[in-house]
Amino acid sequence: MAITIDPSELAKDFRLDIRNRLSQLDRRLKLVGFLSTSETPSRTYASYTKAGCDDVGIDFELIEVPKLELEAAIDQANSDPDVHGIIVYYPIFNTDHDRYIKDLVDHRKDIEGLHTYWAKKLYHNERFVDEAKTKKALLPCTPLAVVKLLAKARATLGCEVDTMRPLAGAKVSIFNRSEVVGRPLAAMLANDGAEVYSFDLDGALKFVGGTVEESKITRTSALAASDIVVTGVPSRNFQLVAPSEIKAGAICLNFSTLRNFTSDIGDKASVFIPRVGPMTVAMALRNTLRLYENYHA
């Protein structure tokens, strides 16, 4: 029977470390969130962000602003020296215009790491922002949360880890290739040494190291070979991943708000992680502190 990992337990460890480090600063940090959508998940994420900030000692201000006034509001926060982090709750326009909004946020305050500056760092596997390599680059919150949870799962199983390439030799299947989670996650895992098959409605891509190529691999073949299976499909039409499809002992993680695995997946998986939400919030708090240390301290 699979070990189930509760992300809230690991998140507590990270929040404790963040709280301790924040207590040593000579000022309180301020995070501003912009809400321009009526989407329930966005409002829920905002409430979780506030709770997380309250827990570790970060001042959080949620600003609800009409979408056509959002650009001006972001510009004001960018220029405010008392604002150390900015988070925008998407979707807003549900078009390519959201990409434009992501690049409006000053990358030095972009706690979600969605700015093109951070995307370039990620896809080029550039892990620092300074030549002396003392300041680490930022990674997007949910993909980073998944990486940390997978590391916890592998440690729980006693897997040997190469600190430079912690996923060397591992095969991974990811069902989601969104620009916010699935694609950056595939790149991050490949940067850590994994061979990653990324699936969406357009088919499969293979990520290895810094290369990406089209692949003809089927869902069946990829699942049967994968040591790690990650799903994030927000559709009830998705065929749930069943024990009969996966490799015995695989680590399975679901980051969608919907269940993407059958309820008996634990019969064959070694570890099952049913959600990541608390860790996403913890990584947002961690990124807020990192941006302050990199650019504002």
Solvent accessible surface area in square Angstrom, and as a share of the most:
residue,aa,sasa,rsa
1,M,195,0.87
2,A,16,0.13
3,I,80,0.40
4,T,90,0.52
5,I,16,0.08
6,D,58,0.30
7,P,0,0.00
8,S,27,0.18
9,E,98,0.44
10,L,24,0.12
11,A,0,0.00
12,K,106,0.45
13,D,89,0.46
14,F,41,0.17
15,R,53,0.19
16,L,94,0.47
17,D,67,0.35
18,I,1,0.01
19,R,81,0.30
20,N,75,0.38
21,R,75,0.27
22,L,16,0.08
23,S,88,0.57
24,Q,149,0.66
25,L,50,0.25
26,D,138,0.71
27,R,104,0.38
28,R,139,0.51
29,L,0,0.00
30,K,57,0.24
31,L,0,0.00
32,V,3,0.02
33,G,0,0.00
34,F,2,0.01
35,L,4,0.02
36,S,14,0.09
37,T,21,0.12
38,S,107,0.69
39,E,72,0.32
40,T,99,0.58
41,P,85,0.53
42,S,6,0.04
43,R,108,0.39
44,T,54,0.31
45,Y,49,0.19
46,A,2,0.01
47,S,63,0.41
48,Y,128,0.49
49,T,0,0.00
50,K,100,0.42
51,A,60,0.46
52,G,7,0.06
53,C,0,0.00
54,D,87,0.45
55,D,60,0.31
56,V,5,0.03
57,G,22,0.21
58,I,1,0.01
59,D,59,0.31
60,F,29,0.12
61,E,72,0.32
62,L,64,0.32
63,I,57,0.29
64,E,106,0.47
65,V,17,0.10
66,P,80,0.50
67,K,82,0.35
68,L,158,0.78
69,E,99,0.44
70,L,0,0.00
71,E,69,0.31
72,A,69,0.53
73,A,19,0.15
74,I,0,0.00
75,D,71,0.37
76,Q,133,0.59
77,A,8,0.06
78,N,34,0.17
79,S,88,0.57
80,D,48,0.25
81,P,109,0.69
82,D,81,0.42
83,V,5,0.03
84,H,4,0.02
85,G,0,0.00
86,I,1,0.01
87,I,3,0.01
88,V,8,0.04
89,Y,3,0.01
90,Y,46,0.18
91,P,42,0.26
92,I,8,0.04
93,F,52,0.22
94,N,112,0.58
95,T,84,0.49
96,D,129,0.67
97,H,76,0.34
98,D,14,0.07
99,R,97,0.35
100,Y,97,0.37
101,I,3,0.01
102,K,24,0.10
103,D,53,0.27
104,L,32,0.16
105,V,6,0.03
106,D,28,0.14
107,H,43,0.19
108,R,113,0.41
109,K,10,0.04
110,D,7,0.04
111,I,0,0.00
112,E,24,0.11
113,G,5,0.05
114,L,20,0.10
115,H,33,0.15
116,T,68,0.40
117,Y,70,0.27
118,W,2,0.01
119,A,28,0.22
120,K,119,0.51
121,K,30,0.13
122,L,9,0.04
123,Y,78,0.30
124,H,115,0.51
125,N,66,0.34
126,E,73,0.33
127,R,113,0.41
128,F,63,0.26
129,V,33,0.19
130,D,40,0.20
131,E,176,0.79
132,A,79,0.61
133,K,137,0.58
134,T,100,0.58
135,K,77,0.33
136,K,106,0.45
137,A,9,0.07
138,L,1,0.01
139,L,57,0.28
140,P,7,0.05
141,C,4,0.02
142,T,27,0.15
143,P,1,0.01
144,L,8,0.04
145,A,0,0.00
146,V,0,0.00
147,V,27,0.16
148,K,53,0.22
149,L,0,0.00
150,L,3,0.01
151,A,56,0.44
152,K,91,0.38
153,A,0,0.00
154,R,32,0.12
155,A,67,0.52
156,T,62,0.36
157,L,70,0.35
158,G,61,0.58
159,C,48,0.29
160,E,167,0.75
161,V,80,0.46
162,D,73,0.38
163,T,125,0.73
164,M,153,0.69
165,R,123,0.45
166,P,38,0.24
167,L,10,0.05
168,A,47,0.36
169,G,74,0.71
170,A,6,0.05
171,K,75,0.32
172,V,0,0.00
173,S,0,0.00
174,I,0,0.00
175,F,11,0.05
176,N,23,0.12
177,R,32,0.12
178,S,46,0.30
179,E,110,0.49
180,V,61,0.35
181,V,18,0.10
182,G,0,0.00
183,R,64,0.23
184,P,6,0.04
185,L,0,0.00
186,A,0,0.00
187,A,8,0.07
188,M,11,0.05
189,L,1,0.00
190,A,2,0.02
191,N,24,0.12
192,D,18,0.09
193,G,11,0.11
194,A,2,0.01
195,E,43,0.20
196,V,0,0.00
197,Y,25,0.09
198,S,0,0.00
199,F,21,0.09
200,D,57,0.30
201,L,190,0.94
202,D,132,0.68
203,G,32,0.31
204,A,11,0.09
205,L,26,0.13
206,K,46,0.19
207,F,5,0.02
208,V,64,0.37
209,G,36,0.35
210,G,71,0.68
211,T,86,0.50
212,V,74,0.43
213,E,96,0.43
214,E,149,0.67
215,S,24,0.15
216,K,196,0.83
217,I,46,0.23
218,T,77,0.45
219,R,48,0.17
220,T,100,0.58
221,S,58,0.37
222,A,1,0.01
223,L,0,0.00
224,A,59,0.46
225,A,43,0.33
226,S,1,0.01
227,D,42,0.22
228,I,1,0.00
229,V,0,0.00
230,V,0,0.00
231,T,0,0.00
232,G,2,0.02
233,V,28,0.16
234,P,103,0.65
235,S,42,0.27
236,R,206,0.75
237,N,145,0.74
238,F,32,0.13
239,Q,118,0.52
240,L,59,0.29
241,V,0,0.00
242,A,25,0.19
243,P,23,0.14
244,S,100,0.64
245,E,37,0.17
246,I,4,0.02
247,K,84,0.36
248,A,74,0.57
249,G,39,0.38
250,A,1,0.01
251,I,7,0.03
252,C,0,0.00
253,L,0,0.00
254,N,5,0.03
255,F,27,0.11
256,S,13,0.09
257,T,125,0.73
258,L,39,0.20
259,R,140,0.51
260,N,1,0.01
261,F,1,0.00
262,T,34,0.20
263,S,106,0.68
264,D,66,0.34
265,I,3,0.02
266,G,8,0.07
267,D,95,0.49
268,K,71,0.30
269,A,7,0.05
270,S,25,0.16
271,V,0,0.00
272,F,36,0.15
273,I,0,0.00
274,P,49,0.31
275,R,113,0.41
276,V,8,0.05
277,G,36,0.35
278,P,30,0.19
279,M,0,0.00
280,T,12,0.07
281,V,13,0.07
282,A,0,0.00
283,M,0,0.00
284,A,0,0.00
285,L,0,0.00
286,R,38,0.14
287,N,1,0.01
288,T,0,0.00
289,L,0,0.00
290,R,43,0.16
291,L,0,0.00
292,Y,12,0.05
293,E,71,0.32
294,N,12,0.06
295,Y,69,0.26
296,H,59,0.26
297,A,100,0.77
